Amino acid sequence: MTPLAQKVLETTTPYLGPASKIFLDRQTKRHMNGVIFDYLEKDHLPDLSRWVLISAGLLIDKTKAQELSEKISTLHAA
């Protein structure tokens, strides 16, 4: 797992708990042309952030989904 993918997972876990990895795998694979989450790179963050806003908004409070999306969009690799 790239350091950036690890940061995204650590950022997402407080919002989605133990389902975070499965959720992120699904977002990248299904909505981002088959990107493998474990190999996430900086240029993937805008798309991932958008899909997290949409999909997490169906699972958790929309304001929390917005907050998570914004946090992901500002992450950067170590």
TORGUTOR-927122 format. One record per residue: x, y, z of N, C-alpha, C in turn; residue number from 1. Coordinates in nm, 4 decimals, padded with zeros to 6 digits. Example, Ala and Ser with C-alpha at 12.3 -4.5 7.8 and 13.67 -1.06 7.14 Angstrom:
2
[[01.3190,-00.5690,00.7800],[01.2300,-00.4500,00.7800],[01.3200,-00.3300,00.7800],1]
[[01.2850,-00.2250,00.7080],[01.3670,-00.1060,00.7140],[01.2900,00.0030,00.7870],2]
END
This chain:
78
[[00.0853,-00.1175,00.0000],[00.0000,00.0000,00.0000],[00.0900,00.1241,00.0000],1]
[[00.0565,00.2184,-00.0871],[00.1343,00.3423,-00.0915],[00.1115,00.4219,00.0373],2]
[[00.2072,00.5062,00.0729],[00.1863,00.5908,00.1913],[00.0600,00.6772,00.1792],3]
[[00.0297,00.7223,00.0588],[-00.0906,00.8033,00.0391],[-00.2168,00.7201,00.0618],4]
[[-00.2186,00.5988,00.0106],[-00.3344,00.5105,00.0328],[-00.3529,00.4852,00.1822],5]
[[-00.2432,00.4667,00.2533],[-00.2498,00.4452,00.3980],[-00.3091,00.5675,00.4672],6]
[[-00.2692,00.6875,00.4253],[-00.3243,00.8103,00.4838],[-00.4740,00.8223,00.4565],7]
[[-00.5147,00.7885,00.3346],[-00.6574,00.7948,00.3004],[-00.7351,00.6959,00.3871],8]
[[-00.6830,00.5755,00.4030],[-00.7493,00.4752,00.4858],[-00.7585,00.5230,00.6307],9]
[[-00.6508,00.5775,00.6836],[-00.6513,00.6283,00.8215],[-00.7491,00.7445,00.8384],10]
[[-00.7637,00.8260,00.7353],[-00.8566,00.9390,00.7392],[-01.0011,00.8911,00.7332],11]
[[-01.0253,00.7860,00.6573],[-01.1612,00.7355,00.6352],[-01.2134,00.6518,00.7514],12]
[[-01.1254,00.5808,00.8185],[-01.1678,00.4867,00.9230],[-01.2522,00.5491,01.0339],13]
[[-01.2216,00.6681,01.0841],[-01.3096,00.7254,01.1874],[-01.4534,00.7505,01.1388],14]
[[-01.4708,00.7647,01.0096],[-01.6040,00.7908,00.9529],[-01.6789,00.6624,00.9181],15]
[[-01.6071,00.5639,00.8641],[-01.6736,00.4428,00.8138],[-01.6323,00.3159,00.8867],16]
[[-01.5443,00.3283,00.9831],[-01.5046,00.2140,01.0639],[-01.4355,00.1039,00.9848],17]
[[-01.4559,-00.0207,01.0273],[-01.3850,-00.1327,00.9654],[-01.4227,-00.1573,00.8190],18]
[[-01.5292,-00.0976,00.7721],[-01.5697,-00.1135,00.6311],[-01.4920,-00.0202,00.5383],19]
[[-01.4055,00.0635,00.5936],[-01.3365,00.1662,00.5145],[-01.2565,00.1090,00.3979],20]
[[-01.1786,00.0061,00.4215],[-01.0939,-00.0491,00.3141],[-01.1794,-00.1038,00.2007],21]
[[-01.2825,-00.1774,00.2336],[-01.3720,-00.2319,00.1306],[-01.4394,-00.1178,00.0547],22]
[[-01.4842,-00.0169,00.1269],[-01.5475,00.0991,00.0650],[-01.4524,00.1670,-00.0332],23]
[[-01.3307,00.1929,00.0104],[-01.2329,00.2611,-00.0754],[-01.1935,00.1746,-00.1950],24]
[[-01.1764,00.0460,-00.1733],[-01.1473,-00.0457,-00.2852],[-01.2574,-00.0373,-00.3901],25]
[[-01.3806,-00.0372,-00.3439],[-01.4945,-00.0326,-00.4356],[-01.5010,00.1001,-00.5113],26]
[[-01.4757,00.2099,-00.4424],[-01.4815,00.3406,-00.5088],[-01.3787,00.3503,-00.6207],27]
[[-01.2568,00.3080,-00.5923],[-01.1524,00.3199,-00.6944],[-01.1737,00.2206,-00.8085],28]
[[-01.2116,00.0991,-00.7758],[-01.2286,-00.0031,-00.8797],[-01.3494,00.0250,-00.9687],29]
[[-01.4596,00.0574,-00.9091],[-01.5846,00.0730,-00.9850],[-01.6003,00.2102,-01.0512],30]
[[-01.5549,00.3139,-00.9845],[-01.5819,00.4498,-01.0321],[-01.4606,00.5205,-01.0924],31]
[[-01.3431,00.4606,-01.0760],[-01.2213,00.5276,-01.1211],[-01.1430,00.4401,-01.2197],32]
[[-01.2160,00.3764,-01.3077],[-01.1564,00.2981,-01.4159],[-01.0614,00.1892,-01.3682],33]
[[-01.0992,00.1210,-01.2613],[-01.0231,00.0055,-01.2171],[-00.8974,00.0350,-01.1374],34]
[[-00.8818,00.1580,-01.0902],[-00.7656,00.1910,-01.0074],[-00.7665,00.0997,-00.8845],35]
[[-00.6523,00.0443,-00.8519],[-00.6393,-00.0386,-00.7326],[-00.6048,00.0532,-00.6159],36]
[[-00.6894,00.0522,-00.5152],[-00.6734,00.1460,-00.4035],[-00.5334,00.1406,-00.3430],37]
[[-00.4774,00.0228,-00.3289],[-00.3458,00.0089,-00.2667],[-00.2361,00.0840,-00.3414],38]
[[-00.2591,00.1170,-00.4666],[-00.1604,00.1895,-00.5488],[-00.2031,00.3340,-00.5755],39]
[[-00.2844,00.3871,-00.4877],[-00.3363,00.5227,-00.5022],[-00.2233,00.6249,-00.5131],40]
[[-00.2416,00.7209,-00.6034],[-00.1448,00.8280,-00.6229],[-00.2150,00.9634,-00.6103],41]
[[-00.1360,01.0667,-00.5963],[-00.1881,01.2022,-00.5748],[-00.2889,01.2442,-00.6820],42]
[[-00.2629,01.2085,-00.8076],[-00.3538,01.2513,-00.9149],[-00.4889,01.1811,-00.9102],43]
[[-00.5035,01.0790,-00.8267],[-00.6317,01.0110,-00.8099],[-00.7225,01.0813,-00.7083],44]
[[-00.6648,01.1660,-00.6258],[-00.7416,01.2237,-00.5143],[-00.8635,01.3067,-00.5550],45]
[[-00.8570,01.3877,-00.6606],[-00.9792,01.4621,-00.6949],[-01.0983,01.3706,-00.7269],46]
[[-01.0746,01.2662,-00.8052],[-01.1830,01.1729,-00.8369],[-01.2291,01.0966,-00.7133],47]
[[-01.1333,01.0494,-00.6340],[-01.1706,00.9754,-00.5140],[-01.2502,01.0641,-00.4190],48]
[[-01.2071,01.1853,-00.4014],[-01.2781,01.2777,-00.3140],[-01.4226,01.2976,-00.3592],49]
[[-01.4414,01.3130,-00.4889],[-01.5768,01.3310,-00.5445],[-01.6628,01.2071,-00.5190],50]
[[-01.6064,01.0894,-00.5426],[-01.6842,00.9668,-00.5230],[-01.7101,00.9386,-00.3760],51]
[[-01.6182,00.9747,-00.2902],[-01.6416,00.9593,-00.1464],[-01.7578,01.0486,-00.1040],52]
[[-01.7616,01.1702,-00.1532],[-01.8723,01.2604,-00.1207],[-02.0057,01.1989,-00.1615],53]
[[-02.0118,01.1473,-00.2824],[-02.1361,01.0891,-00.3337],[-02.1737,00.9620,-00.2573],54]
[[-02.0807,00.8678,-00.2515],[-02.1121,00.7359,-00.1958],[-02.1197,00.7349,-00.0441],55]
[[-02.0299,00.8034,00.0224],[-02.0366,00.8082,00.1688],[-02.1602,00.8848,00.2132],56]
[[-02.2038,00.9794,00.1311],[-02.3251,01.0547,00.1623],[-02.4500,00.9682,00.1663],57]
[[-02.4422,00.8513,00.1061],[-02.5531,00.7560,00.1127],[-02.5478,00.6702,00.2389],58]
[[-02.4313,00.6690,00.3029],[-02.4110,00.5815,00.4183],[-02.4067,00.6549,00.5516],59]
[[-02.3535,00.7766,00.5475],[-02.3400,00.8556,00.6699],[-02.4014,00.9936,00.6455],60]
[[-02.4074,01.0722,00.7491],[-02.4595,01.2079,00.7387],[-02.3868,01.2838,00.6274],61]
[[-02.4614,01.3563,00.5484],[-02.4027,01.4263,00.4337],[-02.2975,01.5296,00.4743],62]
[[-02.3141,01.5926,00.5888],[-02.2125,01.6880,00.6320],[-02.0830,01.6157,00.6696],63]
[[-02.0948,01.4970,00.7268],[-01.9760,01.4167,00.7587],[-01.9103,01.3674,00.6303],64]
[[-01.9896,01.3312,00.5320],[-01.9347,01.2880,00.4031],[-01.8606,01.4034,00.3364],65]
[[-01.9142,01.5233,00.3446],[-01.8484,01.6422,00.2897],[-01.7153,01.6672,00.3609],66]
[[-01.7172,01.6563,00.4916],[-01.5964,01.6755,00.5713],[-01.4881,01.5741,00.5320],67]
[[-01.5282,01.4477,00.5189],[-01.4348,01.3419,00.4784],[-01.3799,01.3690,00.3391],68]
[[-01.4653,01.4039,00.2480],[-01.4248,01.4338,00.1112],[-01.3202,01.5454,00.1075],69]
[[-01.3443,01.6508,00.1832],[-01.2506,01.7640,00.1883],[-01.1168,01.7220,00.2483],70]
[[-01.1199,01.6404,00.3524],[-00.9950,01.5930,00.4121],[-00.9142,01.5108,00.3114],71]
[[-00.9822,01.4232,00.2398],[-00.9130,01.3406,00.1410],[-00.8535,01.4273,00.0312],72]
[[-00.9253,01.5266,-00.0116],[-00.8761,01.6102,-00.1220],[-00.7503,01.6876,-00.0861],73]
[[-00.7251,01.7079,00.0431],[-00.6076,01.7850,00.0843],[-00.4886,01.7007,00.1274],74]
[[-00.5033,01.5699,00.1235],[-00.3921,01.4826,00.1618],[-00.2816,01.4872,00.0581],75]
[[-00.1618,01.4522,00.0987],[-00.0496,01.4410,00.0059],[00.0419,01.3292,00.0535],76]
[[00.1209,01.2781,-00.0372],[00.2100,01.1668,-00.0061],[00.3165,01.2103,00.0933],77]
[[00.3674,01.1137,00.1662],[00.4717,01.1403,00.2655],[00.6022,01.1802,00.1989],78]
END
